[in-house]
Amino acid sequence: MAGIKYNIVKEVGVVSENSSGWTKEINLISWNDRAPKYDIRDWAPGHEKMGKGVTLSADELRELKRILNEMDI
């Protein structure tokens, strides 16, 4: 993404991988030199390209975890 600076502070985990090698990942990322946030999005191999995703603060991630734990999957 042009004009957006990012630094993957911590690779938390890979949720899935498709046949082209792109992975859906949860990472802790600093966007534009700001405080790191948790991020869920698709990444090309080597993290050189990215898809659309969602960025969550630690509080938002905790709330998402609470909601997921309550779901009957």
HUNOR-V537432 format. One line per field, one symbol per residue. burial: + if it has 24 or more other ideal C-beta (glycine too) atoms within 12 Angstrom, else -. A space follows every 10 residues. Layout:
BEGIN
burial: ???
END
This chain:
BEGIN
burial: -----+-+-- ---------- --+++++++- +-----++++ +++------+ --+-++---- ---------- ---
END
